[in-house]
Amino acid sequence: MNMKKTMIAIGVVVLSFFTAVLYAQENAGFDQELSSLRKNVIQVCGKLQSPDAKANKDAIIKGIDEIIAEWDKITKKYSENIPEEYSKDKDWKGYFAEAADNFSLMKARAQEEKFSRAAQFCGLNCALFVKMHKINGRVTIADKMFDLRMNAKLFVSMALVGNQKSMIKMMKRTDEVLEEIHNTPAPANVDKAVYDADIAQLDKIYETLKSVALKGKEKEINEGMKTFLKEFGKIYVKYI
């Protein structure tokens, strides 16, 4: 009899555990669900920018469809049910429509095999999500890293056209973003030693990129940017 009661009790505990897990997954919160979506967007963006994009067209379209379905689910859940953290933002509903339009255009360009153009719509939505966080005081370490990468792309473009004066100014702004990253504590769910190592690696690849940009040699700049983006991506995706 005692054994039977024990087994029933264990069954109740196990059922309660899985119910709690399911509830947590279904009620993860807007920012957590957005984080999951952004990771999927980054993966698809990587495929769009790959030399093998044409060969992987079907997989890319499938990935975009999954993103659109995920965004539609988030939209239905939150567009009319504004999280407290965003309750004062008058543009809240507009974000959902804007992102949906960008995802649709991303799919259309991918279907036309204009993969570079499709990837630009990835960037537009990533920038939109960062904007939402900035407006509402929800900025994360990943958002700051996004700004650093965006600025780095700008000063590299300036270097390639020989706009030295503007390049130096943009480098200084990017240095300030990096300093903000240095002043940001490790996220609660990340091991501090791992975080410190990632930031040290970010410092290293950023300084290397600055060095090649300052030299002004086109081939070195392009190769340096390619290396920077590859190594940056390994760090960035951990903190989305």
Backbone as CSV, one residue per row, in Angstrom:
resi,resn,N_x,N_y,N_z,CA_x,CA_y,CA_z,C_x,C_y,C_z
1,MET,0.835,-1.212,0.000,0.000,0.000,0.000,0.865,1.255,0.000
2,ASN,1.902,1.245,0.865,2.810,2.383,0.921,3.529,2.586,-0.408
3,MET,3.896,1.447,-1.044,4.563,1.518,-2.344,3.641,2.154,-3.378
4,LYS,2.364,1.787,-3.342,1.396,2.339,-4.288,1.261,3.845,-4.101
5,LYS,1.186,4.283,-2.839,1.072,5.715,-2.548,2.318,6.464,-3.014
6,THR,3.465,5.807,-2.808,4.730,6.428,-3.227,4.762,6.624,-4.738
7,MET,4.332,5.587,-5.477,4.330,5.665,-6.939,3.367,6.739,-7.427
8,ILE,2.223,6.849,-6.755,1.248,7.885,-7.125,1.845,9.269,-6.880
9,ALA,2.525,9.406,-5.741,3.139,10.696,-5.398,4.201,11.074,-6.413
10,ILE,5.014,10.080,-6.810,6.056,10.334,-7.812,5.420,10.754,-9.134
11,GLY,4.327,10.061,-9.485,3.623,10.387,-10.724,3.101,11.807,-10.724
12,VAL,2.576,12.236,-9.586,2.053,13.600,-9.463,3.172,14.619,-9.613
13,VAL,4.321,14.327,-8.983,5.470,15.240,-9.059,5.965,15.366,-10.495
14,VAL,6.093,14.213,-11.182,6.571,14.213,-12.572,5.607,14.980,-13.466
15,LEU,4.305,14.724,-13.292,3.293,15.416,-14.090,3.338,16.916,-13.835
16,SER,3.504,17.288,-12.569,3.578,18.710,-12.216,4.794,19.364,-12.851
17,PHE,5.907,18.619,-12.877,7.136,19.150,-13.466,6.950,19.445,-14.948
18,PHE,6.421,18.460,-15.682,6.247,18.648,-17.120,5.188,19.705,-17.424
19,THR,4.187,19.806,-16.570,3.180,20.858,-16.737,3.819,22.230,-16.555
20,ALA,4.700,22.328,-15.560,5.392,23.596,-15.301,6.307,23.967,-16.457
21,VAL,7.008,22.966,-17.005,7.893,23.216,-18.148,7.092,23.700,-19.345
22,LEU,5.967,23.015,-19.616,5.115,23.400,-20.736,4.567,24.800,-20.544
23,TYR,4.152,25.113,-19.316,3.626,26.454,-19.027,4.707,27.507,-19.252
24,ALA,5.913,27.196,-18.800,7.019,28.148,-18.957,7.321,28.395,-20.426
25,GLN,7.256,27.309,-21.230,7.520,27.454,-22.659,6.448,28.291,-23.336
26,GLU,5.194,28.101,-22.912,4.086,28.809,-23.542,3.958,30.240,-23.029
27,ASN,4.581,30.529,-21.878,4.482,31.848,-21.270,5.880,32.416,-21.012
28,ALA,6.734,32.263,-22.010,8.133,32.634,-21.845,8.329,34.138,-21.736
29,GLY,7.395,34.913,-22.258,7.551,36.354,-22.252,8.028,36.846,-23.603
30,PHE,7.650,38.074,-23.927,7.936,38.614,-25.251,9.423,38.616,-25.576
31,ASP,10.253,39.140,-24.674,11.682,39.258,-24.971,12.338,37.899,-25.191
32,GLN,11.924,36.908,-24.426,12.499,35.573,-24.595,12.078,34.970,-25.932
33,GLU,10.828,35.169,-26.303,10.355,34.649,-27.586,10.996,35.407,-28.747
34,LEU,11.203,36.706,-28.560,11.879,37.500,-29.583,13.322,37.032,-29.747
35,SER,13.969,36.708,-28.634,15.338,36.207,-28.674,15.431,34.935,-29.506
36,SER,14.483,34.030,-29.297,14.452,32.780,-30.058,14.280,33.058,-31.549
37,LEU,13.390,33.985,-31.868,13.162,34.352,-33.267,14.423,34.942,-33.885
38,ARG,15.091,35.833,-33.152,16.294,36.491,-33.676,17.389,35.477,-33.991
39,LYS,17.504,34.446,-33.179,18.497,33.403,-33.451,18.190,32.703,-34.767
40,ASN,16.916,32.440,-35.014,16.518,31.805,-36.272,16.771,32.734,-37.461
41,VAL,16.511,34.020,-37.259,16.755,35.003,-38.317,18.242,35.040,-38.668
42,ILE,19.094,35.021,-37.648,20.542,35.056,-37.873,21.003,33.843,-38.674
43,GLN,20.449,32.677,-38.366,20.817,31.463,-39.095,20.441,31.574,-40.571
44,VAL,19.233,32.073,-40.831,18.781,32.221,-42.218,19.608,33.285,-42.936
45,CYS,19.933,34.367,-42.236,20.762,35.421,-42.836,22.112,34.864,-43.266
46,GLY,22.669,34.004,-42.424,23.946,33.388,-42.762,23.858,32.570,-44.037
47,LYS,22.757,31.843,-44.192,22.558,31.033,-45.398,22.363,31.912,-46.630
48,LEU,21.668,33.038,-46.455,21.441,33.954,-47.572,22.750,34.555,-48.084
49,GLN,23.709,34.741,-47.178,24.983,35.358,-47.543,26.058,34.341,-47.913
50,SER,25.679,33.070,-47.888,26.629,32.009,-48.217,26.806,31.877,-49.729
51,PRO,27.997,31.486,-50.187,28.211,31.233,-51.619,27.311,30.110,-52.144
52,ASP,26.813,29.276,-51.222,25.963,28.145,-51.606,24.476,28.474,-51.524
53,ALA,24.142,29.754,-51.454,22.740,30.152,-51.271,21.829,29.582,-52.353
54,LYS,22.265,29.639,-53.600,21.417,29.153,-54.697,21.149,27.660,-54.561
55,ALA,22.176,26.909,-54.210,22.021,25.461,-54.054,21.117,25.121,-52.872
56,ASN,21.080,26.012,-51.886,20.280,25.777,-50.675,18.985,26.592,-50.662
57,LYS,18.544,26.992,-51.839,17.373,27.865,-51.943,16.151,27.291,-51.231
58,ASP,15.857,26.015,-51.450,14.663,25.407,-50.846,14.733,25.453,-49.319
59,ALA,15.916,25.164,-48.771,16.090,25.185,-47.315,15.952,26.609,-46.779
60,ILE,16.436,27.572,-47.552,16.335,28.977,-47.145,14.875,29.421,-47.109
61,ILE,14.131,29.086,-48.162,12.708,29.454,-48.217,11.951,28.805,-47.060
62,LYS,12.275,27.554,-46.779,11.633,26.859,-45.655,11.943,27.576,-44.343
63,GLY,13.201,27.992,-44.182,13.594,28.704,-42.970,12.860,30.025,-42.819
64,ILE,12.693,30.739,-43.932,11.966,32.013,-43.891,10.498,31.779,-43.549
65,ASP,9.916,30.729,-44.126,8.515,30.399,-43.813,8.341,30.115,-42.319
66,GLU,9.313,29.431,-41.741,9.251,29.125,-40.306,9.351,30.406,-39.475
67,ILE,10.189,31.335,-39.921,10.324,32.625,-39.232,9.015,33.407,-39.319
68,ILE,8.423,33.433,-40.514,7.158,34.151,-40.709,6.070,33.561,-39.814
69,ALA,6.022,32.227,-39.736,5.021,31.565,-38.888,5.260,31.894,-37.414
70,GLU,6.532,31.929,-37.026,6.879,32.244,-35.635,6.517,33.689,-35.304
71,TRP,6.798,34.598,-36.248,6.467,36.006,-36.021,4.955,36.209,-35.975
72,ASP,4.232,35.481,-36.813,2.768,35.567,-36.805,2.215,35.123,-35.450
73,LYS,2.810,34.083,-34.896,2.391,33.590,-33.581,2.661,34.634,-32.497
74,ILE,3.843,35.252,-32.552,4.197,36.295,-31.584,3.261,37.493,-31.734
75,THR,2.957,37.837,-32.984,2.062,38.966,-33.253,0.684,38.739,-32.644
76,LYS,0.131,37.561,-32.868,-1.199,37.245,-32.335,-1.203,37.258,-30.807
77,LYS,-0.082,36.888,-30.232,0.006,36.789,-28.777,0.211,38.139,-28.097
78,TYR,0.972,39.045,-28.760,1.393,40.260,-28.059,0.938,41.592,-28.662
79,SER,0.529,41.624,-29.923,0.215,42.926,-30.525,-0.936,43.631,-29.815
80,GLU,-1.899,42.846,-29.330,-3.031,43.422,-28.597,-2.876,43.252,-27.085
81,ASN,-1.861,42.515,-26.700,-1.618,42.238,-25.281,-0.218,42.737,-24.938
82,ILE,-0.079,44.039,-24.805,1.233,44.676,-24.671,1.881,44.331,-23.331
83,PRO,3.115,43.808,-23.356,3.824,43.545,-22.100,4.013,44.843,-21.314
84,GLU,4.023,44.744,-20.023,4.138,45.918,-19.160,5.360,46.763,-19.516
85,GLU,6.465,46.091,-19.860,7.715,46.797,-20.148,7.611,47.709,-21.380
86,TYR,6.623,47.441,-22.237,6.467,48.201,-23.475,5.160,49.002,-23.504
87,SER,4.482,49.064,-22.387,3.114,49.595,-22.342,2.987,51.071,-22.726
88,LYS,4.073,51.834,-22.634,4.009,53.265,-22.960,4.396,53.561,-24.411
89,ASP,4.760,52.539,-25.144,5.235,52.725,-26.518,4.048,52.801,-27.480
90,LYS,3.799,53.982,-28.020,2.659,54.208,-28.913,2.834,53.530,-30.274
91,ASP,4.065,53.178,-30.607,4.331,52.553,-31.906,4.308,51.027,-31.843
92,TRP,3.889,50.489,-30.716,3.965,49.050,-30.479,3.394,48.219,-31.629
93,LYS,2.166,48.474,-32.029,1.533,47.669,-33.076,2.248,47.830,-34.420
94,GLY,2.785,49.013,-34.645,3.473,49.266,-35.907,4.702,48.397,-36.101
95,TYR,5.373,48.043,-35.013,6.557,47.189,-35.121,6.212,45.840,-35.750
96,PHE,5.068,45.305,-35.362,4.673,43.980,-35.851,4.404,44.006,-37.355
97,ALA,3.726,45.054,-37.811,3.434,45.179,-39.241,4.717,45.402,-40.038
98,GLU,5.604,46.238,-39.505,6.860,46.535,-40.199,7.719,45.281,-40.346
99,ALA,7.841,44.520,-39.266,8.643,43.297,-39.317,8.025,42.280,-40.274
100,ALA,6.699,42.165,-40.259,6.014,41.223,-41.154,6.273,41.587,-42.614
101,ASP,6.226,42.878,-42.928,6.504,43.327,-44.301,7.931,42.965,-44.709
102,ASN,8.875,43.198,-43.804,10.277,42.895,-44.115,10.502,41.404,-44.334
103,PHE,9.859,40.579,-43.520,10.003,39.129,-43.696,9.401,38.685,-45.031
104,SER,8.273,39.278,-45.410,7.640,38.936,-46.693,8.537,39.323,-47.863
105,LEU,9.144,40.502,-47.768,10.050,40.956,-48.825,11.318,40.102,-48.871
106,MET,11.770,39.679,-47.706,12.936,38.803,-47.646,12.653,37.504,-48.401
107,LYS,11.473,36.949,-48.190,11.096,35.713,-48.881,10.983,35.945,-50.386
108,ALA,10.357,37.057,-50.772,10.173,37.351,-52.196,11.513,37.476,-52.915
109,ARG,12.465,38.177,-52.296,13.774,38.345,-52.924,14.530,37.012,-52.978
110,ALA,14.366,36.190,-51.954,15.019,34.877,-51.951,14.440,33.997,-53.055
111,GLN,13.131,34.064,-53.250,12.491,33.289,-54.314,12.998,33.720,-55.688
112,GLU,13.334,35.011,-55.802,13.878,35.545,-57.058,15.378,35.285,-57.178
113,GLU,15.947,34.634,-56.150,17.379,34.332,-56.062,18.234,35.596,-55.964
114,LYS,17.629,36.643,-55.424,18.369,37.870,-55.113,18.743,37.793,-53.628
115,PHE,19.687,36.907,-53.338,19.969,36.544,-51.956,20.600,37.677,-51.146
116,SER,21.451,38.459,-51.778,22.067,39.581,-51.061,21.016,40.603,-50.657
117,ARG,20.087,40.846,-51.566,19.000,41.789,-51.262,18.100,41.222,-50.163
118,ALA,17.834,39.931,-50.221,17.013,39.289,-49.188,17.657,39.441,-47.817
119,ALA,18.983,39.304,-47.774,19.706,39.408,-46.501,19.588,40.802,-45.896
120,GLN,19.416,41.807,-46.749,19.281,43.173,-46.234,18.027,43.334,-45.379
121,PHE,16.986,42.576,-45.716,15.759,42.659,-44.922,15.930,41.979,-43.563
122,CYS,16.860,41.011,-43.490,17.231,40.449,-42.182,17.769,41.574,-41.304
123,GLY,18.700,42.332,-41.886,19.323,43.418,-41.141,18.327,44.476,-40.700
124,LEU,17.355,44.768,-41.572,16.346,45.773,-41.225,15.533,45.344,-40.008
125,ASN,15.175,44.069,-39.955,14.390,43.608,-38.808,15.236,43.499,-37.546
126,CYS,16.488,43.086,-37.686,17.365,43.051,-36.509,17.520,44.461,-35.940
127,ALA,17.667,45.445,-36.838,17.772,46.841,-36.400,16.469,47.301,-35.740
128,LEU,15.342,46.837,-36.268,14.041,47.185,-35.688,13.916,46.645,-34.267
129,PHE,14.353,45.412,-34.054,14.255,44.810,-32.725,15.163,45.535,-31.725
130,VAL,16.337,45.951,-32.196,17.239,46.729,-31.335,16.597,48.077,-30.999
131,LYS,15.972,48.690,-31.996,15.285,49.973,-31.794,14.198,49.844,-30.727
132,MET,13.422,48.771,-30.786,12.374,48.536,-29.785,12.965,48.498,-28.380
133,HIS,14.086,47.811,-28.249,14.741,47.710,-26.945,15.261,49.066,-26.472
134,LYS,15.846,49.826,-27.384,16.403,51.131,-27.011,15.307,52.087,-26.548
135,ILE,14.224,52.132,-27.294,13.131,53.050,-26.962,12.549,52.738,-25.590
136,ASN,12.479,51.454,-25.274,11.797,51.037,-24.048,12.737,50.643,-22.910
137,GLY,14.009,50.995,-23.049,14.954,50.735,-21.965,15.213,49.267,-21.711
138,ARG,15.241,48.465,-22.795,15.426,47.017,-22.664,16.711,46.552,-23.351
139,VAL,17.675,47.448,-23.499,18.891,47.152,-24.262,19.680,46.010,-23.629
140,THR,20.090,45.068,-24.469,20.869,43.909,-24.029,22.299,44.018,-24.553
141,ILE,23.156,43.131,-24.089,24.533,43.104,-24.582,24.553,42.806,-26.081
142,ALA,23.627,41.971,-26.546,23.548,41.658,-27.976,23.189,42.898,-28.788
143,ASP,22.321,43.742,-28.242,21.947,44.978,-28.930,23.168,45.888,-29.096
144,LYS,23.995,45.946,-28.058,25.206,46.771,-28.129,26.193,46.188,-29.136
145,MET,26.269,44.869,-29.176,27.135,44.218,-30.162,26.638,44.492,-31.577
146,PHE,25.323,44.520,-31.742,24.741,44.833,-33.049,25.188,46.221,-33.501
147,ASP,25.140,47.184,-32.584,25.576,48.548,-32.906,27.050,48.577,-33.292
148,LEU,27.860,47.808,-32.565,29.292,47.774,-32.870,29.526,47.241,-34.284
149,ARG,28.848,46.162,-34.626,29.011,45.591,-35.969,28.524,46.563,-37.042
150,MET,27.400,47.217,-36.804,26.856,48.168,-37.771,27.840,49.314,-38.011
151,ASN,28.406,49.846,-36.923,29.380,50.929,-37.050,30.653,50.461,-37.741
152,ALA,31.067,49.227,-37.434,32.270,48.680,-38.060,32.082,48.562,-39.574
153,LYS,30.899,48.135,-39.988,30.613,48.051,-41.425,30.686,49.430,-42.071
154,LEU,30.214,50.440,-41.342,30.241,51.803,-41.872,31.667,52.308,-42.058
155,PHE,32.515,52.129,-41.026,33.865,52.682,-41.190,34.691,51.883,-42.195
156,VAL,34.357,50.614,-42.383,35.025,49.833,-43.423,34.615,50.349,-44.808
157,SER,33.327,50.649,-44.982,32.858,51.205,-46.258,33.521,52.551,-46.533
158,MET,33.685,53.349,-45.487,34.364,54.642,-45.628,35.825,54.451,-46.023
159,ALA,36.456,53.439,-45.431,37.856,53.152,-45.759,38.000,52.752,-47.225
160,LEU,37.050,51.987,-47.721,37.124,51.491,-49.099,36.981,52.602,-50.137
161,VAL,36.321,53.704,-49.763,36.192,54.822,-50.709,37.189,55.940,-50.394
162,GLY,38.060,55.686,-49.420,39.096,56.662,-49.095,38.620,57.843,-48.273
163,ASN,37.475,57.690,-47.607,36.935,58.779,-46.778,37.549,58.682,-45.378
164,GLN,38.809,59.054,-45.293,39.591,58.886,-44.072,39.030,59.687,-42.893
165,LYS,38.628,60.915,-43.149,38.148,61.789,-42.079,36.912,61.208,-41.398
166,SER,35.932,60.809,-42.200,34.702,60.236,-41.638,34.967,58.881,-41.002
167,MET,35.899,58.131,-41.588,36.242,56.824,-41.043,36.777,56.953,-39.618
168,ILE,37.660,57.916,-39.401,38.237,58.126,-38.070,37.147,58.496,-37.063
169,LYS,36.224,59.363,-37.482,35.124,59.751,-36.598,34.257,58.547,-36.236
170,MET,33.971,57.705,-37.247,33.138,56.535,-36.992,33.859,55.529,-36.110
171,MET,35.158,55.411,-36.277,35.937,54.522,-35.407,35.829,54.964,-33.950
172,LYS,35.886,56.279,-33.728,35.787,56.795,-32.360,34.418,56.478,-31.756
173,ARG,33.372,56.602,-32.570,32.027,56.256,-32.088,31.937,54.765,-31.764
174,THR,32.582,53.968,-32.607,32.559,52.521,-32.392,33.363,52.146,-31.153
175,ASP,34.455,52.860,-30.921,35.234,52.657,-29.693,34.357,52.894,-28.458
176,GLU,33.490,53.893,-28.547,32.597,54.212,-27.425,31.591,53.087,-27.189
177,VAL,31.114,52.486,-28.287,30.196,51.353,-28.153,30.914,50.180,-27.484
178,LEU,32.155,49.951,-27.888,32.933,48.869,-27.283,33.142,49.125,-25.794
179,GLU,33.356,50.377,-25.435,33.519,50.725,-24.023,32.230,50.440,-23.247
180,GLU,31.084,50.703,-23.872,29.802,50.383,-23.236,29.679,48.877,-23.007
181,ILE,30.154,48.109,-23.972,30.133,46.650,-23.830,31.021,46.227,-22.663
182,HIS,32.199,46.851,-22.554,33.106,46.546,-21.442,32.457,46.845,-20.091
183,ASN,31.632,47.871,-20.060,30.998,48.292,-18.804,29.706,47.540,-18.500
184,THR,29.356,46.602,-19.369,28.131,45.816,-19.174,28.473,44.500,-18.473
185,PRO,27.865,44.228,-17.331,28.149,42.975,-16.617,27.734,41.753,-17.432
186,ALA,28.319,40.631,-17.117,27.932,39.382,-17.775,26.460,39.094,-17.503
187,PRO,25.705,38.660,-18.506,24.302,38.283,-18.274,24.206,37.221,-17.183
188,ALA,23.104,37.217,-16.477,22.935,36.330,-15.319,23.070,34.850,-15.668
189,ASN,22.689,34.487,-16.891,22.707,33.071,-17.275,23.989,32.660,-17.995
190,VAL,25.024,33.519,-17.941,26.279,33.245,-18.646,27.433,33.191,-17.647
191,ASP,28.286,32.189,-17.802,29.468,32.071,-16.947,30.385,33.275,-17.174
192,LYS,30.800,33.927,-16.103,31.593,35.156,-16.223,32.917,34.917,-16.944
193,ALA,33.540,33.779,-16.683,34.819,33.481,-17.333,34.640,33.356,-18.846
194,VAL,33.550,32.726,-19.252,33.248,32.579,-20.681,32.962,33.945,-21.289
195,TYR,32.189,34.739,-20.563,31.845,36.088,-21.032,33.099,36.941,-21.199
196,ASP,33.963,36.921,-20.199,35.197,37.711,-20.260,36.063,37.285,-21.444
197,ALA,36.108,35.974,-21.699,36.895,35.462,-22.827,36.298,35.929,-24.154
198,ASP,34.974,35.951,-24.233,34.310,36.407,-25.461,34.566,37.893,-25.708
199,ILE,34.510,38.687,-24.652,34.750,40.123,-24.805,36.212,40.380,-25.182
200,ALA,37.117,39.593,-24.629,38.537,39.719,-24.988,38.741,39.384,-26.469
201,GLN,38.039,38.359,-26.947,38.122,37.989,-28.360,37.512,39.082,-29.239
202,LEU,36.425,39.688,-28.761,35.802,40.794,-29.491,36.783,41.958,-29.617
203,ASP,37.478,42.267,-28.528,38.504,43.318,-28.553,39.553,43.018,-29.628
204,LYS,39.990,41.776,-29.650,41.063,41.364,-30.555,40.660,41.514,-32.021
205,ILE,39.491,40.988,-32.376,39.086,41.033,-33.786,38.732,42.454,-34.215
206,TYR,38.242,43.245,-33.259,37.913,44.638,-33.570,39.185,45.446,-33.837
207,GLU,40.186,45.272,-33.005,41.445,45.995,-33.192,42.115,45.596,-34.502
208,THR,42.018,44.327,-34.861,42.587,43.858,-36.128,41.876,44.513,-37.307
209,LEU,40.550,44.607,-37.214,39.776,45.240,-38.284,40.145,46.715,-38.423
210,LYS,40.269,47.407,-37.307,40.664,48.816,-37.343,42.028,48.983,-38.007
211,SER,42.926,48.083,-37.678,44.284,48.158,-38.210,44.301,48.056,-39.733
212,VAL,43.550,47.088,-40.280,43.548,46.923,-41.741,42.791,48.065,-42.415
213,ALA,41.756,48.590,-41.750,41.008,49.716,-42.320,41.889,50.957,-42.420
214,LEU,42.719,51.167,-41.421,43.604,52.333,-41.407,44.684,52.252,-42.487
215,LYS,45.053,51.039,-42.868,46.074,50.871,-43.916,45.530,51.250,-45.291
216,GLY,44.211,51.094,-45.477,43.577,51.548,-46.708,43.782,50.685,-47.932
217,LYS,44.224,49.440,-47.755,44.426,48.548,-48.897,43.178,47.689,-49.095
218,GLU,42.577,47.821,-50.259,41.264,47.225,-50.509,41.207,45.729,-50.230
219,LYS,42.162,44.978,-50.743,42.139,43.526,-50.565,42.215,43.155,-49.087
220,GLU,43.108,43.805,-48.361,43.264,43.521,-46.932,42.008,43.910,-46.147
221,ILE,41.406,45.025,-46.538,40.187,45.479,-45.848,39.061,44.472,-46.045
222,ASN,38.867,44.033,-47.284,37.794,43.075,-47.573,38.013,41.747,-46.845
223,GLU,39.250,41.284,-46.853,39.564,40.038,-46.150,39.409,40.210,-44.643
224,GLY,39.826,41.380,-44.151,39.709,41.665,-42.723,38.258,41.728,-42.271
225,MET,37.411,42.323,-43.110,35.992,42.417,-42.773,35.348,41.039,-42.768
226,LYS,35.721,40.221,-43.725,35.182,38.862,-43.803,35.536,38.069,-42.546
227,THR,36.785,38.187,-42.124,37.237,37.485,-40.914,36.528,38.026,-39.677
228,PHE,36.416,39.345,-39.607,35.746,39.971,-38.462,34.309,39.477,-38.329
229,LEU,33.561,39.493,-39.434,32.154,39.089,-39.390,32.001,37.624,-38.992
230,LYS,32.902,36.793,-39.478,32.850,35.367,-39.142,33.068,35.155,-37.648
231,GLU,34.109,35.786,-37.108,34.433,35.610,-35.693,33.429,36.338,-34.798
232,PHE,32.974,37.494,-35.247,31.969,38.246,-34.495,30.692,37.422,-34.341
233,GLY,30.277,36.775,-35.430,29.047,35.992,-35.409,29.065,34.889,-34.366
234,LYS,30.232,34.282,-34.160,30.362,33.210,-33.166,30.086,33.731,-31.755
235,ILE,30.478,34.975,-31.510,30.259,35.587,-30.194,28.824,36.089,-30.071
236,TYR,28.395,36.815,-31.076,27.092,37.501,-31.061,25.933,36.548,-30.805
237,VAL,25.942,35.409,-31.491,24.808,34.488,-31.406,24.629,33.923,-29.994
238,LYS,25.691,33.919,-29.204,25.599,33.404,-27.829,24.739,34.293,-26.934
239,TYR,24.641,35.583,-27.293,24.034,36.546,-26.373,22.702,37.112,-26.860
240,ILE,22.194,36.580,-27.962,20.888,37.019,-28.470,19.792,36.625,-27.480
